[in-house]
Every structure is written in structure tokens, then in C-alpha cells.
Amino acid sequence: MPRVTYISDDGKETALDVPVGTSVMQAAILNSVDGIVAECGGSCMCATCHVFVREDQLPLCPEMEVGEDAMLDGTAVPRRPNSRLSCQLVMSPRMDGLVVTMPETQT
């Protein structure tokens, strides 16, 4: 299983083995990772699962869709070039070792 490391705003790291086909957001919620709220449950209808992907790993991630791009304009913390919604990051074998950092707030 691919592994994801979640880094909270205060630096706490949580590493999880995530089944292929499971989103980074789903894995965080199922494992009570602090920092991802996911109010819409993964429908790309809110921006409360905002994460920052380690910049050198952006090419490993699925391409950003128009809806995600629009939702990132409404995040509680200003978006960065490496901002993604974790509900749209569905794990694949090539994403093994993914590192995401959560912003200081989601709401």
C-alpha cells in the first residue's frame, strides 16, 4: 500500500498506509488525523480538506480539475502553488511516499 505522511501545522507527523483508490482525505478522516475537516465528505464542494503537497511531488498527483481549482480560491488560508484538496488526491502506487502539510485552519 502507498504511504502518505500528514504534517500538521504544529509539525506533528502521521504516516499512514493508504489503500489504492482511497483519497488522502478519506484516509485522514478514517484515521482521525487532525487538520482535515472535510465538511462535504469528499464531494469537492468545500475547501476544508485543503493541503499543501510537497512541491517536488506535485507531478505524482492526479491533474487538477476545474472544480478543484475554483474551490481552492475559497480556502481559509490563502492558496499556494502546491495547494490541493485532499479529497481529489486519490492514491495510486506512484504516489507512495506522498507528504502533505495541513494549513493552520480549514474554517
Backbone as CSV, one residue per row, in Angstrom:
resi,resn,N_x,N_y,N_z,CA_x,CA_y,CA_z,C_x,C_y,C_z
1,MET,0.838,-1.188,0.000,0.000,0.000,0.000,0.879,1.246,0.000
2,PRO,0.464,2.251,-0.754,1.211,3.512,-0.731,1.101,4.181,0.644
3,ARG,2.131,4.896,0.997,2.180,5.573,2.295,2.064,7.078,2.076
4,VAL,1.301,7.715,2.979,1.157,9.177,2.990,1.600,9.664,4.355
5,THR,2.353,10.747,4.374,2.710,11.396,5.629,1.979,12.730,5.690
6,TYR,1.216,12.902,6.761,0.477,14.131,7.026,1.267,14.922,8.054
7,ILE,1.489,16.196,7.787,2.195,17.053,8.736,1.247,18.169,9.147
8,SER,0.964,18.221,10.439,0.065,19.261,10.941,0.799,20.592,10.989
9,ASP,0.047,21.645,11.178,0.624,22.988,11.221,1.650,23.116,12.343
10,ASP,1.481,22.331,13.417,2.434,22.397,14.531,3.609,21.426,14.370
11,GLY,3.678,20.742,13.212,4.807,19.872,12.917,4.621,18.404,13.242
12,LYS,3.494,18.030,13.841,3.245,16.618,14.164,3.077,15.820,12.866
13,GLU,3.789,14.699,12.775,3.716,13.851,11.589,2.925,12.583,11.877
14,THR,2.063,12.227,10.931,1.308,10.984,10.991,1.477,10.295,9.651
15,ALA,2.020,9.098,9.661,2.219,8.334,8.428,1.200,7.203,8.381
16,LEU,0.532,7.072,7.240,-0.497,6.042,7.062,-0.264,5.276,5.773
17,ASP,-0.533,3.986,5.821,-0.605,3.188,4.606,-2.024,3.344,4.090
18,VAL,-2.165,3.790,2.852,-3.474,4.130,2.290,-3.757,3.213,1.104
19,PRO,-4.890,2.505,1.134,-5.210,1.628,0.007,-5.334,2.407,-1.301
20,VAL,-4.856,1.805,-2.379,-5.008,2.386,-3.710,-6.499,2.622,-3.943
21,GLY,-6.832,3.795,-4.493,-8.219,4.153,-4.754,-8.880,4.931,-3.632
22,THR,-8.201,5.082,-2.511,-8.706,5.854,-1.368,-8.099,7.249,-1.436
23,SER,-8.904,8.259,-1.165,-8.366,9.623,-1.218,-7.564,9.924,0.047
24,VAL,-6.679,10.881,-0.091,-5.884,11.354,1.037,-6.818,11.865,2.137
25,MET,-7.910,12.491,1.756,-8.898,12.983,2.722,-9.591,11.840,3.448
26,GLN,-10.051,10.829,2.707,-10.739,9.692,3.329,-9.840,9.006,4.348
27,ALA,-8.597,8.781,3.988,-7.668,8.130,4.905,-7.482,8.957,6.170
28,ALA,-7.386,10.273,6.022,-7.223,11.149,7.185,-8.436,11.072,8.105
29,ILE,-9.623,11.122,7.535,-10.846,11.077,8.341,-10.979,9.725,9.037
30,LEU,-10.752,8.639,8.313,-10.872,7.293,8.886,-9.870,7.044,10.003
31,ASN,-8.764,7.770,9.985,-7.717,7.582,10.987,-7.583,8.755,11.951
32,SER,-8.592,9.618,11.986,-8.663,10.747,12.919,-7.429,11.643,12.883
33,VAL,-6.960,11.937,11.673,-5.830,12.856,11.515,-6.354,14.277,11.704
34,ASP,-5.796,14.975,12.668,-6.201,16.357,12.911,-5.759,17.245,11.759
35,GLY,-6.602,18.235,11.434,-6.234,19.223,10.433,-7.011,19.127,9.137
36,ILE,-7.758,18.041,8.950,-8.617,17.906,7.772,-10.049,17.767,8.278
37,VAL,-10.897,18.726,7.890,-12.281,18.769,8.376,-13.205,18.000,7.442
38,ALA,-13.114,18.245,6.150,-13.901,17.538,5.132,-15.407,17.673,5.349
39,GLU,-15.875,18.904,5.456,-17.300,19.161,5.693,-18.213,18.543,4.639
40,CYS,-17.796,18.509,3.383,-18.670,18.000,2.323,-18.492,16.498,2.102
41,GLY,-17.598,15.880,2.847,-17.418,14.442,2.738,-16.679,13.978,1.503
42,GLY,-16.036,14.881,0.813,-15.234,14.485,-0.347,-15.868,14.763,-1.687
43,SER,-16.845,15.648,-1.718,-17.565,15.968,-2.957,-16.992,17.152,-3.717
44,CYS,-15.872,17.680,-3.260,-15.254,18.859,-3.878,-16.226,20.043,-3.869
45,MET,-16.944,20.179,-2.753,-17.940,21.251,-2.610,-17.572,22.223,-1.485
46,CYS,-16.453,21.999,-0.853,-15.975,22.915,0.180,-14.459,22.945,0.055
47,ALA,-13.809,23.636,0.899,-12.346,23.671,0.827,-11.745,23.329,2.179
48,THR,-12.436,22.477,2.937,-11.990,22.164,4.291,-11.117,20.910,4.367
49,CYS,-10.600,20.497,3.230,-9.612,19.411,3.201,-8.365,19.884,2.467
50,HIS,-8.153,21.176,2.501,-7.019,21.835,1.846,-5.699,21.312,2.426
51,VAL,-4.768,20.972,1.561,-3.429,20.568,1.970,-2.408,21.198,1.031
52,PHE,-1.173,21.208,1.493,-0.049,21.628,0.671,0.770,20.381,0.366
53,VAL,0.876,20.033,-0.903,1.654,18.876,-1.332,3.115,19.299,-1.437
54,ARG,4.000,18.436,-0.957,5.424,18.745,-1.108,5.687,19.026,-2.588
55,GLU,6.303,20.167,-2.864,6.392,20.680,-4.240,7.013,19.709,-5.233
56,ASP,8.030,18.971,-4.819,8.660,18.047,-5.750,7.781,16.835,-6.061
57,GLN,6.680,16.679,-5.313,5.772,15.550,-5.522,4.523,15.914,-6.323
58,LEU,4.354,17.173,-6.657,3.175,17.580,-7.422,3.001,16.789,-8.719
59,PRO,4.068,16.478,-9.458,3.887,15.708,-10.687,3.354,14.286,-10.462
60,LEU,3.443,13.779,-9.240,2.937,12.436,-8.931,1.426,12.416,-8.734
61,CYS,0.860,13.584,-8.502,-0.565,13.697,-8.174,-1.424,13.759,-9.435
62,PRO,-2.696,13.356,-9.291,-3.609,13.496,-10.433,-3.708,14.961,-10.850
63,GLU,-3.994,15.185,-12.105,-4.144,16.542,-12.605,-5.317,17.242,-11.918
64,MET,-5.159,18.533,-11.671,-6.213,19.300,-11.022,-7.344,19.571,-12.012
65,GLU,-8.571,19.306,-11.566,-9.761,19.588,-12.372,-10.215,21.026,-12.124
66,VAL,-11.055,21.522,-12.991,-11.553,22.906,-12.913,-12.278,23.162,-11.596
67,GLY,-13.107,22.230,-11.149,-13.859,22.409,-9.911,-12.958,22.551,-8.703
68,GLU,-11.925,21.733,-8.638,-10.976,21.831,-7.526,-10.258,23.171,-7.567
69,ASP,-9.845,23.586,-8.740,-9.152,24.864,-8.892,-10.027,26.002,-8.374
70,ALA,-11.302,25.972,-8.704,-12.229,27.015,-8.244,-12.401,26.977,-6.725
71,MET,-12.523,25.773,-6.149,-12.713,25.649,-4.700,-11.489,26.142,-3.934
72,LEU,-10.317,25.969,-4.498,-9.103,26.416,-3.821,-9.030,27.931,-3.678
73,ASP,-9.823,28.650,-4.460,-9.880,30.105,-4.310,-10.644,30.515,-3.057
74,GLY,-11.335,29.569,-2.416,-12.118,29.878,-1.226,-11.582,29.263,0.044
75,THR,-10.319,28.896,0.080,-9.759,28.283,1.281,-9.599,29.308,2.402
76,ALA,-9.625,28.817,3.645,-9.481,29.697,4.810,-8.079,30.308,4.871
77,VAL,-7.097,29.543,4.436,-5.710,30.007,4.364,-5.408,30.200,2.877
78,PRO,-4.809,31.311,2.506,-4.565,31.551,1.077,-3.878,30.372,0.384
79,ARG,-4.346,30.100,-0.823,-3.762,29.008,-1.591,-2.354,29.356,-2.013
80,ARG,-1.602,28.294,-2.250,-0.225,28.403,-2.746,-0.140,27.593,-4.036
81,PRO,0.975,27.688,-4.741,1.113,26.893,-5.965,1.006,25.379,-5.726
82,ASN,1.285,24.922,-4.506,1.218,23.496,-4.189,-0.044,23.120,-3.412
83,SER,-1.051,23.987,-3.426,-2.320,23.700,-2.757,-3.120,22.676,-3.545
84,ARG,-3.736,21.759,-2.816,-4.656,20.781,-3.403,-5.743,20.495,-2.381
85,LEU,-6.869,19.990,-2.867,-7.902,19.467,-1.981,-7.614,17.981,-1.825
86,SER,-7.486,17.539,-0.580,-7.096,16.149,-0.348,-8.158,15.156,-0.795
87,CYS,-9.405,15.612,-0.963,-10.457,14.720,-1.474,-10.240,14.373,-2.940
88,GLN,-9.446,15.170,-3.623,-9.192,14.952,-5.044,-7.874,14.213,-5.297
89,LEU,-7.168,13.898,-4.241,-5.910,13.169,-4.346,-6.177,11.697,-4.052
90,VAL,-6.527,10.957,-5.073,-6.835,9.534,-4.931,-5.540,8.756,-5.108
91,MET,-5.240,7.941,-4.109,-3.961,7.251,-4.064,-3.780,6.234,-5.185
92,SER,-2.579,6.260,-5.726,-2.147,5.280,-6.715,-0.754,4.820,-6.279
93,PRO,-0.274,3.711,-6.816,1.060,3.242,-6.423,2.159,4.286,-6.651
94,ARG,2.034,5.084,-7.696,3.081,6.074,-7.974,3.130,7.194,-6.936
95,MET,2.080,7.331,-6.107,2.038,8.375,-5.085,2.635,7.913,-3.752
96,ASP,3.201,6.709,-3.714,3.800,6.195,-2.491,4.847,7.174,-1.968
97,GLY,4.756,7.495,-0.691,5.684,8.436,-0.076,5.201,9.879,-0.086
98,LEU,3.962,10.104,-0.523,3.401,11.458,-0.595,3.464,12.128,0.777
99,VAL,3.822,13.401,0.780,3.864,14.199,2.005,2.971,15.414,1.801
100,VAL,2.019,15.591,2.720,1.127,16.746,2.670,1.171,17.464,4.016
101,THR,1.092,18.769,3.957,1.056,19.602,5.154,-0.292,20.292,5.215
102,MET,-0.897,20.294,6.397,-2.185,20.949,6.578,-1.974,22.414,6.966
103,PRO,-2.843,23.302,6.511,-2.760,24.700,6.918,-3.179,24.853,8.387
104,GLU,-2.949,26.039,8.944,-3.259,26.258,10.351,-4.747,26.185,10.667
105,THR,-5.590,26.407,9.671,-7.041,26.290,9.864,-7.703,25.894,8.547
106,GLN,-8.881,25.287,8.656,-9.661,24.933,7.483,-10.952,25.744,7.413
107,THR,-11.284,26.411,8.490,-12.537,27.170,8.516,-12.312,28.612,8.919
